[in-house]
Amino acid sequence: MPAPAGWRVLSVMKRLALTILCTLVTAVIVAPSRLVACTTFCLRRGPSMILGKNYDWHLGMGFVIRNGRGVAKQSDAGPGSTPASWTSRFGSLTFNQYGREFPSGGMNEAGLAVELMWLEETRYPAPDARPALGCLQWIQYQLDTAATVEEVLASDVKVRIDARAPLHFLVADRSGDAATVEFLDGRLKVHRGPALPVAVLTNNGYGASVDFLERADAAGDPAKGPGSLERFARTARRVRAFDAPPETDPVAFAFETLRGAAQPQSTQWSIVYELDRLRVHFRTRTDPAIRTLAMAELNLDCHFPVMGVDLEAAPPPDGRVVPRPLAAAANENLVRRAFAGTPGLVGADEEGIRRQIAYPETTVCRE
């Protein structure tokens, strides 16, 4: 069945913009140790499954967006590639800074979470017959279609990432399964189960990070520095220590772990996903009060209006935020601010910006 005309809306300018957006590549080249300092980890104990994430960047605005189930979508695949088409099987909550449908991470109603990290040595597969997705839209695709880590990994035979931007990912589900997803030398590389001795990811390859941790442990090195390997080691030690005191509140422990890996001027959001309880907690650099969203309290039908929580808004006294209708004008304002504040996107042509803004309108509620 041919795609609706509105689905083929992304120009060459849009594709170049998304490549930059996916990895924040310009700033990474300028100052990797200062700006690319994100940290992601999982905590597992009994039925509890937590994923924590520090988002480090120089822009702090954004929305937590409620995405509905039953929405038909098509990616932009770039010249010579087949676009991926799918319908969202699950609703989700995502953290978006560059507009709707292009998240940096999130959790769906099945209890699956996906978060991205920079990895310089990433090399995605060469173009082939598989339909292609951009790197931010790959995250939304997984949250839309996968219930488990196993299903995320199985999707590698169905779709591929079409990007020059190097990322790797930490994925986890409510059963306690977790995996790193890396693309090295054009092939998928996964660490999972026994190959994932500690579920932590920063900005080095997982294998090199574990090697550093083992050497640091043997040498008694406290790994106090801000670098990726040092943050990996400190966070890994916290994750291993989580098994000791069963009375410890896992959410509080996760936030304290994120605090230990945070960078004062660049950690914009600290996020804790409770995958078993389907709750998201977050705080921002400008307001450290913790806010909470419960998936069970949301209507995820695609006929329900698009909803969002402004990350710059003051939290309510009890911390339980309620999504409000997200107007098209609010999404437009977010995209324009992101373009204006991101190196490499400043001065982008108006057509490209408008198409970034308009992409969500090409999706169709099919439920």
N, C-alpha and C positions, 0 to 999 in steps of 0.2 A: 504494500500500500504506500503510495507516495506521501512524503512528509508534507504537512501544512506549509504554505509559502512562508509564513512568519518564522519558521524554524531556521531557515538558512539566512540568518541576519548578521553573522559576524564577519567583519572585514579583515583584511590583512593587518590593519592597525590594531584591531581588537585582539588578534592572535598574538601579536608582538607584546601588547600590553599584558595579556594574561600570562605570557611566559615570565615577564618581570614580576607580576603579582604572585605567581606561584612560589617563588623562592626568595623574593626580595633581593634579587641577585645583584643589583647595582650596589646597594649598601653593603652587602656581604663582601664584595671585592674591595670596597674602600676600607672597611674596618670590621673584619670578621670577629675578632675577640670581643669587640665592644657591643656589636649589635646582634650577632647570632649567638645567643646564649640560652636558648630554650632548654628545658629539662622536662622529661616525661617518664612516668614510672607506674607500676601496678603494685598494689598491696593485696595479698590473699590470705584469708584466715576463715576456716569453716565456710559458712554461706556468704560471707562478706567478700565482695570484689570491688576494688577501688582503682580508678585511674586518675592520676594527678598530672597537671600540665602547667608550667610557667610559659606564658607567651611573651617573648621579649622582642620589642620593636620600638621605633620612635613615635608611633601613632597609637593613641589609646582609645579612640572612639570606636564604636561598633554596636552591633545588636546581637542579642541572643534571639534567634528566629525559630518559631514553631513551623515546621514543614509538614504538610499534610500527606496522607497516603492516597493512592489512586491517581497520581498526577503523571501524565504522559510527557516525556521529555526527549529531546534529541541534542546531542553534543555538536560542537563544531570540531571537525576533524582535521582541518587544514587541507591544503592542496594535495590531491592524490591519495587521500585516506578516506575510508568509509566512516561516516558518523555513527556513534552508538545511539541506539534508541531503547528506551525502557519506560516502564511505569512503576512508580514508587509503591512498593509492597508494604512499607512501614512509614509511620510518621517519625519525626525526629526533632531534636533541639540542636541547633548549630550556632557556633560563634562566627559571625561574619563581619569583616571589616571592609571588603571591597564589593559589597552588594549581595543581594539575594542570589542563592544557588551557587555561590562560590565560597564555601566555608573553609576556615583553617582547621576545623575539627568539630566533633559533636558526638552525640549518643542517640540511638534510636529506641523505639518502644520495645524492641526485642531484647534490649540490654547489651547491644554492641556499641563500642566506642572506637573511634579512629582519630588519631592525632598525627600531624606531620612534623618533621624535623629536617633541617638542612644537612646534606651529606655531599661534600664536594666530589667524592669519587663516583657518584652515581652515573651510570650509563644505561639509559633505557634501551629496550629492544629496538632493532631497526624496523622500519615500516614493513608490515606484512598484511595478511588478509583479515586480521582481527579489526573490528571497529575500534576507533580511537577516542580518547577523552583527554581534556586538559587535566593538569595535576590537582587543582582545587575541585574541579567537577568530579574527579575520580573519588574524592572523599564523599561527596554527596551521593554519587552512584552507589557506593558501598553501603551507606546508611539507608538508602532507599530500598536496596534489594537483598541485603545479607542479614541473617539473624545471628550468625556465629563466625568465629575466626575461620573455621573450616570453609565456610561459604565464601569469605573474602579471598582466601588462597585459591579456591577453585575457580574464581572469576578470571584468573590469569589466562586461561585458555579462551575466554570469551571477549575480553577487551584488553587494550594496552594503553599506556600513557603516551601521549604525543606531546612531548615537551623537551626543551633543551635544559630545563631548570632542574638541578639535582636535589632530590628529596629522598628521605626514607620515612617509614611510618611505624608507629606502635599501635597495634590493634588488640582489643580484649573483649571478652563477652562475659555474661553474667554467670556462666558455668564455672568460671575460673581459668578458662583457656586464654592464652596471650601469645603473641608472636611479633617479632620484628619483620618488616617487609622492606627489603632492599633490592635495588636493581644494579648489579655489578657485572661489567663486561657484557652487557646486553641480555642478562638472564636474571630471573627472579631468584633471590637468595633469602631463605627464611630461617630464623632461629625460633625454635618452639620446643616445648617439652624439655627433655634432657639437654638439648642444645641451647636452652634459655635458662642458665643457672640463676639469673636475677633479671627481673623484668624492668629494665631501665634503659633509656635511650637519650643521648645528647647529640653531639654534632660530629662524632667520629663513627666509623663503622663499628658494628657491635663486636666483632671479633677482636679488633684492636683495643676496644674499651675494656673488655674482660681481661685481656692480657695486661693492660695497665693496672687494673684493680688487683690482680694477683701479685704483681711486682710490688705495688704500694703496700699491700697487706704484709708481704714477706719482709719489707724493709721498715715497717712501722711508720710509713709516710702518712701524715694526716691529710694530705691532699687539700690544702686550704685555698689554693688559687682559684681564680674565676674561669679558667680554661675548661674546655669541654671534657677532657679526661679527668680532671680534678673533680668537676661537678658529678661526673658519672660515679667516681669512686665514693664520694661523700654520700650521694643519694643511694647507691647500692648498699652501703653499710647501714643506712637507716632502714631500707627495705628488709634487709636480713634481720635487723633487730626487732622488727614489728611482731615476730612470732613469740617474743618473750613474754610480755605482759598481756594476758588475755582480757584484762579489764580496760585496756586502752581504747579510747574512742577512735575508730579508724579515720573519721573525717578530720578530727583535730590533729591526729598524727600526720595525716597527709598534708594539711596546711602548714604544719611546722616543718615538714620535710621540704616543701616548696620554699618556705622562708629561707632555709639554709642554702638553697641553690639560686636565690633571687639576686638580681643586679639592681641596685637602687634607682638608677636612672633609666633603665630599659625594660624591666619586667612590668608590663602593662596589665596583664590579667593573670591571676592564679585560679585555676579551675580544678574542682574535685568532682568526679562522676561516681556516684554510687550505682554500679551496674545492676546489683541484685535488687535494690530498692527503687531504681529508676528515678533518682533524684540528682540534680545538678546544683552544686554550690560554687560560688565564685566571689572574688573580691578584685578590686582594681587598684592601680598605683595611686590614683587620686582620692580613693575612698576605701580604706581597709576593712570596712564593715562587711561581713559575709552575708551574701544574699542566696536564697534557695528557690529552686523551681522544681515542682513535682510533676512528672509526666502523667501520673494518674489523674491530675486535676485539669488536664487539657483535652479539648476536643480536637482530635487529629483527622477528622473527616476533611477531605479536600474542598468540600463545598463551604466549609466554615471559613470566615475571613482570615487572611494572613495576619499573624500576630508576632509581636516582638517586644523585647525589653531593651531599652536604651542603656547601654553600659555607662553612660555619663550621667544618668539620672541619679538623684539621691535615693538611697535605699529606704524602704519603710521602716518604722521602729522595730517591728518584729522580724525583719529580714526576709519575709516571704513575699517575693515579688510576683506580680500578676502581669502576664503579657497583655498588651493593648493592640488594637488594630494597627497594622503597619502600613501607612499610606504610601502610595507610589512616590509622593513628594519627599518623604523621609528617606526612602531608598535612594532617590536621586541625590539628595543632599549628602548622604553617606558616600556614594560613589565619587561625587565631585570633590569632596574633602580628601578622600583617599588618593585620587589622582593628583590633586594639588600638593599633597604632602609626601608623595613617594618619589624618591630619586628615580629618574628614568621615565616617569610618567608626567612630570611637570611639563606643561606645554603641549600635551597630546592634543590631536585635532578634535574638534567638537563632534565630528561624526563618530569617531571611535568612542568617545565618552557616552554619547547618546545610545549607542548600540549596547554598551555595557549596562546602561540603565534599563534598556528595554528588554534584555534577554528574558527575565522572568515572565513577561507577557507572552512569550512564545510557548510556554508550557500550558497544558490543557487538562482540566479535571475530568477524569474518565470514570470515576467511581459511581 
